[in-house]
Amino acid sequence: METIKSKQEFEKVFSRGRRYGHPLVRMTVFRVDEGVPDKAGKVAFVAAKRLGNAVFRNRCKRVLREAARSCDMPVEGTHIILFATHATHDSSPAEVSKAIRKLLNKARVA
């Protein structure tokens, strides 16, 4: 799974991407321009410090990663950032996967 790593890529997705929300997960989607030679999809998993300690945040990111795998992410031609919420921690990857699919449909990506 190709992930977003550089600060420039994060800033591009934040500034130009569209935001979608669900109680279990929030998502920002940026469609890669047609002229870009590398259109491989990328994904990032974010759990803010305000959610809790490192153990709590790492569990949230593990749930997000497993849910993203089951949704066949990353999607070709898009960069997606998935944000954990407090509800992400107590949810199963299957529940979060269902939420991600709803958001992808709302964003007309899937």
Backbone as CSV, one residue per row, in Angstrom:
resi,resn,N_x,N_y,N_z,CA_x,CA_y,CA_z,C_x,C_y,C_z
1,MET,0.850,-1.166,0.000,0.000,0.000,0.000,0.901,1.238,0.000
2,GLU,0.752,2.068,-0.989,1.537,3.300,-1.118,0.956,4.355,-0.168
3,THR,1.810,4.952,0.668,1.338,5.933,1.638,1.881,7.324,1.340
4,ILE,1.175,8.320,1.818,1.610,9.715,1.708,2.606,9.952,2.833
5,LYS,3.797,10.427,2.481,4.835,10.595,3.493,5.330,12.026,3.624
6,SER,5.460,12.735,2.519,6.090,14.052,2.585,5.109,15.137,3.021
7,LYS,5.669,16.161,3.628,4.869,17.287,4.087,4.198,17.983,2.909
8,GLN,4.880,18.065,1.774,4.324,18.719,0.584,3.077,17.981,0.090
9,GLU,3.125,16.649,0.089,1.956,15.877,-0.343,0.786,16.074,0.605
10,PHE,1.060,16.066,1.926,0.003,16.304,2.906,-0.625,17.676,2.689
11,GLU,0.204,18.702,2.515,-0.308,20.053,2.330,-1.135,20.170,1.057
12,LYS,-0.720,19.482,-0.004,-1.474,19.513,-1.256,-2.856,18.902,-1.070
13,VAL,-2.908,17.779,-0.384,-4.203,17.122,-0.150,-5.074,17.994,0.748
14,PHE,-4.494,18.583,1.818,-5.263,19.443,2.708,-5.807,20.675,2.000
15,SER,-4.974,21.307,1.185,-5.388,22.580,0.584,-6.330,22.398,-0.606
16,ARG,-6.138,21.342,-1.396,-6.934,21.169,-2.608,-7.997,20.073,-2.508
17,GLY,-7.925,19.253,-1.463,-8.833,18.109,-1.357,-10.199,18.474,-0.822
18,ARG,-11.144,17.554,-1.029,-12.510,17.693,-0.513,-12.630,16.852,0.749
19,ARG,-13.380,17.363,1.734,-13.519,16.674,3.018,-14.889,16.021,3.135
20,TYR,-14.878,14.828,3.714,-16.106,14.075,3.936,-16.055,13.512,5.348
21,GLY,-17.216,13.440,5.994,-17.234,12.996,7.375,-18.225,11.893,7.661
22,HIS,-17.896,11.106,8.663,-18.724,10.036,9.187,-18.358,9.937,10.667
23,PRO,-19.259,9.475,11.523,-18.901,9.378,12.947,-17.692,8.482,13.240
24,LEU,-17.425,7.492,12.399,-16.302,6.588,12.644,-14.997,7.034,12.012
25,VAL,-15.074,7.819,10.944,-13.855,8.213,10.229,-14.136,9.484,9.426
26,ARG,-13.107,10.326,9.297,-13.190,11.483,8.408,-12.203,11.256,7.278
27,MET,-12.480,11.839,6.114,-11.656,11.571,4.948,-11.472,12.844,4.129
28,THR,-10.263,13.041,3.618,-9.970,14.111,2.671,-9.471,13.458,1.399
29,VAL,-10.096,13.826,0.268,-9.786,13.201,-1.022,-9.275,14.259,-1.989
30,PHE,-8.153,13.946,-2.644,-7.599,14.818,-3.670,-7.391,13.987,-4.924
31,ARG,-7.991,14.420,-6.029,-7.816,13.726,-7.303,-6.550,14.253,-7.974
32,VAL,-5.675,13.330,-8.359,-4.408,13.688,-9.005,-4.711,14.217,-10.401
33,ASP,-4.020,15.291,-10.799,-4.238,15.906,-12.113,-3.927,14.920,-13.228
34,GLU,-4.601,15.119,-14.344,-4.430,14.232,-15.500,-3.017,14.280,-16.071
35,GLY,-2.347,15.422,-16.020,-1.034,15.576,-16.624,0.107,14.968,-15.811
36,VAL,-0.174,14.522,-14.611,0.867,13.977,-13.743,1.222,12.563,-14.207
37,PRO,2.520,12.295,-14.438,2.907,10.974,-14.938,2.641,9.849,-13.935
38,ASP,2.829,10.108,-12.633,2.627,9.082,-11.621,1.246,9.250,-11.008
39,LYS,0.279,8.470,-11.490,-1.089,8.581,-10.991,-1.425,7.509,-9.973
40,ALA,-0.409,6.895,-9.393,-0.660,5.857,-8.393,-1.380,6.467,-7.197
41,GLY,-2.360,5.757,-6.710,-3.096,6.236,-5.547,-2.274,6.099,-4.282
42,LYS,-2.492,7.016,-3.349,-1.792,6.989,-2.073,-2.795,7.219,-0.962
43,VAL,-2.453,6.753,0.217,-3.335,6.893,1.367,-2.486,7.195,2.602
44,ALA,-3.073,7.928,3.554,-2.406,8.228,4.820,-3.392,7.999,5.959
45,PHE,-2.867,7.651,7.119,-3.682,7.376,8.296,-3.249,8.324,9.401
46,VAL,-4.209,9.092,9.952,-3.876,10.122,10.930,-4.734,9.924,12.179
47,ALA,-4.071,9.967,13.324,-4.756,9.966,14.616,-4.139,11.108,15.427
48,ALA,-4.889,12.154,15.639,-4.378,13.347,16.318,-4.086,13.067,17.789
49,LYS,-3.150,13.818,18.336,-2.771,13.646,19.742,-3.930,13.911,20.689
50,ARG,-4.876,14.731,20.280,-6.005,15.054,21.165,-6.911,13.847,21.405
51,LEU,-6.751,12.780,20.593,-7.564,11.580,20.788,-7.161,10.823,22.046
52,GLY,-5.889,10.836,22.381,-5.454,10.103,23.566,-3.982,9.771,23.510
53,ASN,-3.595,8.805,24.335,-2.175,8.438,24.395,-1.771,7.621,23.170
54,ALA,-0.498,7.266,23.100,0.048,6.592,21.928,-0.612,5.240,21.685
55,VAL,-0.934,4.514,22.735,-1.565,3.208,22.584,-2.934,3.364,21.924
56,PHE,-3.703,4.348,22.376,-5.035,4.629,21.824,-4.922,5.006,20.348
57,ARG,-3.999,5.922,20.028,-3.836,6.395,18.650,-3.357,5.273,17.727
58,ASN,-2.435,4.440,18.214,-1.940,3.342,17.386,-3.027,2.328,17.090
59,ARG,-3.893,2.042,18.041,-5.026,1.140,17.786,-5.937,1.737,16.717
60,CYS,-6.198,3.039,16.809,-7.036,3.702,15.808,-6.431,3.557,14.415
61,LYS,-5.132,3.766,14.297,-4.477,3.654,12.990,-4.464,2.218,12.474
62,ARG,-4.319,1.240,13.373,-4.382,-0.169,12.954,-5.758,-0.508,12.396
63,VAL,-6.797,-0.019,13.062,-8.172,-0.255,12.587,-8.364,0.402,11.223
64,LEU,-7.871,1.633,11.056,-7.995,2.322,9.770,-7.248,1.584,8.662
65,ARG,-6.038,1.113,8.951,-5.256,0.392,7.935,-5.955,-0.892,7.494
66,GLU,-6.475,-1.642,8.446,-7.155,-2.893,8.106,-8.428,-2.613,7.309
67,ALA,-9.164,-1.582,7.683,-10.379,-1.215,6.948,-10.034,-0.765,5.534
68,ALA,-8.951,-0.019,5.379,-8.539,0.449,4.058,-8.132,-0.719,3.171
69,ARG,-7.458,-1.705,3.734,-7.086,-2.891,2.955,-8.320,-3.611,2.432
70,SER,-9.343,-3.731,3.264,-10.548,-4.442,2.835,-11.343,-3.653,1.800
71,CYS,-11.092,-2.344,1.710,-11.763,-1.502,0.705,-10.931,-1.379,-0.570
72,ASP,-9.860,-2.144,-0.687,-8.966,-2.110,-1.846,-8.387,-0.723,-2.081
73,MET,-7.954,-0.087,-1.019,-7.323,1.220,-1.141,-5.830,1.012,-1.295
74,PRO,-5.117,1.918,-1.883,-5.528,3.217,-2.405,-6.171,3.095,-3.786
75,VAL,-7.018,4.051,-4.089,-7.728,4.093,-5.357,-6.861,4.817,-6.383
76,GLU,-6.769,4.251,-7.579,-5.951,4.817,-8.657,-6.333,6.276,-8.927
77,GLY,-5.346,7.154,-8.964,-5.569,8.553,-9.313,-6.045,9.438,-8.177
78,THR,-6.020,8.938,-6.947,-6.447,9.758,-5.808,-5.460,9.639,-4.661
79,HIS,-5.361,10.712,-3.906,-4.627,10.713,-2.650,-5.673,10.919,-1.563
80,ILE,-5.679,10.032,-0.582,-6.709,10.040,0.451,-6.047,10.049,1.821
81,ILE,-6.553,10.913,2.707,-6.113,10.923,4.098,-7.308,10.499,4.947
82,LEU,-7.102,9.486,5.781,-8.134,8.996,6.687,-7.802,9.455,8.103
83,PHE,-8.758,10.104,8.750,-8.577,10.621,10.104,-9.393,9.787,11.085
84,ALA,-8.764,9.364,12.162,-9.455,8.618,13.199,-10.291,9.575,14.049
85,THR,-11.379,9.060,14.598,-12.195,9.785,15.575,-12.189,8.976,16.864
86,HIS,-12.810,9.496,17.917,-12.887,8.742,19.170,-13.611,7.416,18.964
87,ALA,-14.602,7.399,18.079,-15.383,6.183,17.836,-14.594,5.128,17.068
88,THR,-13.543,5.521,16.381,-12.741,4.569,15.612,-12.124,3.513,16.526
89,HIS,-11.679,3.926,17.693,-10.998,3.031,18.623,-11.866,1.847,19.024
90,ASP,-13.133,2.073,19.284,-14.029,1.020,19.780,-14.723,0.254,18.665
91,SER,-14.452,0.600,17.416,-15.122,-0.029,16.286,-14.271,-1.152,15.714
92,SER,-14.940,-2.066,15.031,-14.217,-3.142,14.348,-13.787,-2.642,12.971
93,PRO,-12.770,-3.255,12.383,-12.374,-2.866,11.029,-13.498,-3.016,10.004
94,ALA,-14.391,-3.981,10.210,-15.517,-4.167,9.289,-16.473,-2.973,9.334
95,GLU,-16.728,-2.446,10.527,-17.599,-1.271,10.656,-16.959,-0.048,10.010
96,VAL,-15.671,0.131,10.258,-14.969,1.276,9.681,-14.875,1.120,8.165
97,SER,-14.708,-0.099,7.691,-14.668,-0.360,6.254,-15.982,0.044,5.589
98,LYS,-17.092,-0.268,6.236,-18.405,0.113,5.713,-18.530,1.638,5.652
99,ALA,-18.024,2.321,6.684,-18.055,3.785,6.705,-17.184,4.370,5.592
100,ILE,-16.010,3.780,5.366,-15.117,4.262,4.304,-15.770,4.081,2.941
101,ARG,-16.424,2.951,2.735,-17.112,2.731,1.451,-18.198,3.779,1.218
102,LYS,-18.947,4.122,2.279,-19.978,5.165,2.154,-19.347,6.498,1.754
103,LEU,-18.221,6.829,2.386,-17.550,8.095,2.068,-16.977,8.072,0.660
104,LEU,-16.445,6.937,0.231,-15.913,6.845,-1.135,-17.042,7.006,-2.163
105,ASN,-18.195,6.441,-1.875,-19.347,6.611,-2.761,-19.806,8.065,-2.782
106,LYS,-19.817,8.699,-1.610,-20.214,10.117,-1.540,-19.240,10.984,-2.316
107,ALA,-17.952,10.613,-2.302,-16.922,11.375,-3.013,-16.840,10.969,-4.491
108,ARG,-17.643,9.981,-4.868,-17.655,9.448,-6.255,-16.270,8.960,-6.674
109,VAL,-15.613,8.245,-5.774,-14.302,7.692,-6.043,-14.405,6.213,-6.382
110,ALA,-15.223,5.489,-5.637,-15.327,4.029,-5.815,-16.257,3.670,-6.962
